Amino acid sequence: MADGLSYGMYQLLIKMLAGTPFVERLCSAEEIISALNGRKTSSEVALIKAAIAETLDIYQQTFDFMQPGMTEKDIANFMHQQLADRSLLAAWTYDGCPAVNSGPHSPVGHAAPTDIQLEPGHLVHFDFGVQKDGYCSDIQRMLYLLRPGETEPPLEVQQGFDLVRKAVEAARVVLRPGVTGLAVDQAARQVITDAGYPEYHYATGHQLGKHAHDGGGILGPQWEVYGDLPNQIIEKDQVYTIELGIALSEYGYIGLEEDVLVTADGNEYLGEPQIELVAK
């Protein structure tokens, strides 16, 4: 990615350098490019914050719009229209941005929204981001649809939301210059598993910038799929997402994602975090 070479072109380069000392000296520029992408200037941070502000406003418009009986596709179409009206782009593949998950049978992840209808008693989960002026946001939000007679979410749902919030904050406390992404991931993951829930099967966060997945290091576990990325040292002026969740078999998925800037002695939210479960 950093050097612009396909594997075939790399093999051709090796062949062309055969018999010279340069074969053993050839190395990737990935570390340089990763550092350049990861360390954000104040102007870049301002652009990311602007994208986040648009995203949060679209979420508010969507929460006001949505009603039981609509489908996940209906909600996604509304959000896509918001993108068009604001001359914004989706932060990742259009069909899967937003991801909309209503109830316990909706496939969670970067899958396209389905014909599943929103129903009272459903948790509705979103994963959505915009690209504005070349920079991206990546934010997950939650809503609970009240059943007839309910004035607030059931205790199990509220406790689940509070647990996810606690895990996000546990990661944020550890996230600071000089620590590894692995340490941040472990802090959040332990909150979930200590509460008796299965660990989530993805990293706790990634860098954010010109792309939804930007830079090199991740906040992740030491799994083979992530290679050495979780061991990279976190630096000041990097922007990370913190994202994680749990599933409730009767209600659906609870997932939150916040975007934060690493500062000299910790980090700060780049947008207003969701600290309360919206009920409608």
N, C-alpha and C positions, 0 to 999 in steps of 0.2 A: 504494500500500500504506500509506504513512505517513498520508495524509490521508483515507483511507476513501472516495475518490471513484472510481467507474467512469469510463471515458473518456466515456461518454454524459452522466453527471452533470457532468463537467468542462466539456463543451461547453455544457450548459445554464447553468452558472454564468457562463461567458464571455458568453453571450447576455444574461443578466440584468444583467451589469455594463457592457454596451455603452453608450458615451456617457459613461462616468465615468472618472476618472483611475485607478481601481482595477485596470483590466484590465492596465495595464503594470506595476503594482506586485505583482500576484499571483505568489507563488512557493510552491514545495513545502516542507513541513516535513521532507522526507526526511533532510536532513543532521542535523537535531536528533534525530530519532527514531533514526537510525543510530548517532549518538554515544551516546545513552542506552542502546540495546541493547548496544552494543559494550563499553562500560566497565563491567566487572563489580565489584560490591562483594565484600568478603570473605565475606559470607553466601552470595552467589550462587556464588562459587568453591567453597565448601564443598558446596553442593548438586550442582554439576557433578561434583566428586570423588566424591560418594556414588553418583551414577549410573554413573560409570566403574568404581567398585569392584564394583557389581552386575554390570556387563558382563563384567569380567575373570573373575569367579567363574562366570558362565554359560559363558564360553569354556572354563574348566577342566573343568566338568561335561560339556560337549559333547565335548571331546577324550577324556575318559575313556570316554564312551558310544559314540562312533562306531567303526565297523568296516567293512572291505571287504565289499562286497555290499549295503550300505545305499545308498539313493538320496539325492540332494540334498534331495528333499522329506522323506525320513525325518529327516534332520538338522534341517531347518527346523522340522518339527513338534515335535521334541524341544525346540528352543530356544523355540518359541512356548509350549510347556507350561511351560517355566521362567518365562517372562513371567507367565503366568497364576498359577502357584504363588506368585510373589513380589508379585502385585498391581502389576505394572509395565506400562507401555505401550511399544509400539515407537516408536523415535525418528523414524521416517518411515513411509511407506506399509507397512502390515502385511504384504502379500503379498511385498514385496521386502526385508523386514527380518526375518531376515537374507538377504543374498545369499550363496549357497553355490555355489562353482565347483570341480568335481572334474575334473582332467585337461585335455587340450588342446582339447577340443571344446565346453566349456561357455561360454555367452555371458557375458562379464564385464560388470559394471555393475549398475545397480539393476533387474535383471530378476528375475522370480520363479524360485526353484529348480526344477530339471527332474527328469525320471526317470532322468537319467544316474547310473549306479552308481559308487560309489567302488571303485577297483581299486588293487592294488599297483603302485607306479610313478607314481601320480598325486600331483601337488601339489593340496592342498585349500585353497582361499582363502575367507575369510569377510569380509563387510562388515556390521557389526551395531552397533546402539546401542539404548539404552533411554531412556525418559523416566520419571524418578522425581521426585516432588514438584515437577513443573513444569519440570524442567531435564534436558537431554539429554547423552548421550555419543555418540561416533561413532568406532569403532575397527575396524581391519582386522587379521586375524591369519592365520597360515599353519601348515600341517602337511604333512609328506611321509609317504606310506604306503610302507613298505619292501617291496621285492620279496623273494621267497624267496632266502635266502643273503646278503642285504644286512644290514649292521650299522649303516650310516650312509648318508645321502643321497649320490647320485652327485656327483662333483666339479663338474659343470656346474650342478647344482641349488644346491649349497652356495655356489659363487661368485656365482650369481645373487642368492641371498638376501643375501650379504655386500655386494653392489653396491647393492641397494635400501636396506639399512641405512646404507651410506655416504652415499647421496643424502639420506636423511632427516636424518642428522646434519649434512650440509652446509647444508641449509635451516635447521636449528635454530641453527646457529652465527651465521647472518646475521640471524635473526629477533630484533629488538630495537626499542625505541622510536626513532622518527625515520627509519627506513628505509621503503622502499615494499614492497608485496607483490610487485611486479615483480622487485625485487632478490633476494628470497627464492626466488622461482620460478626465476630464472635460475641460482642457485647449485645447486639440486637437479637441474634439467634438464640442466645441463652435465655433471654426473657420469654421467648415463645415456648421453648422446650421445657423450661422450668415450670411453666403453667400447665403442662400436660398436653400441649398441642404438637402435632408433627412439625418438623422443621420445613420451611419453605424450600423449594427446589430451584432456587436461583440466587444470584448475588444480591446483597443488600443495597448496592448502589453502583453508579458509574459516573464518569465525568460527562459534563454537559457544556455545550458551546455552539459552534457552527453546526454541529450535528447533535442529535439526541444522545448518541453514544460518541463522546468526543475524548480525545486524549488517550492515554494508555492504561493507567492504573484503575483498578476497580475495588470496591468494598465487597470482597467476596471470600468464600471458604477455599481451603486448599484442596480443590477438586481438580482432577486431571484436565478437565475441559478448559480451565482458566489458566493453566500453565503457571508462570511466575508472576502474573499480573497482581494477585492479592498481596504479594510481598513488596511491591513498590512503595516507596516512602511518600506519604502525603506532604504536599508543599503549600505554602501560603499562595493565595490568589488562584487556586484551583476551585472549580465549581463542581459539586457532586450532587447527585440525587440520593435520597435515602428512601427506600421503598421495600415494603414487606407486607405480609398479610396472613390471615388464617381463614379457613372455611368452616362455616356452620351448616351442618347437614340439612337443617330444616329451612334455613333462611337465605343462604348464599354466601358470597365471598366478601370479606372485609379486607380491603387493601388501601393503604395510604402511601403517597409519595410526595416528598417535599424537595425543593431545590435550595441548596445552601452554598455559601461562599466561605472558603477556608481563610481565616484571618491570622494575624501574627500569633494570637494566643488562644484560638478556638475557631468559631465559625458563626455565621449569622444567616438567618432566613432571608431569602431574596424575595419572598412573597408571604402574605399572611397564611400561616399554616391552618389546617383544619383541626381544631381542638375539640369540637363538639359534633356529634352525629346529627345531621340534619334529618328531621322527621316531617313527613308531609302526608 
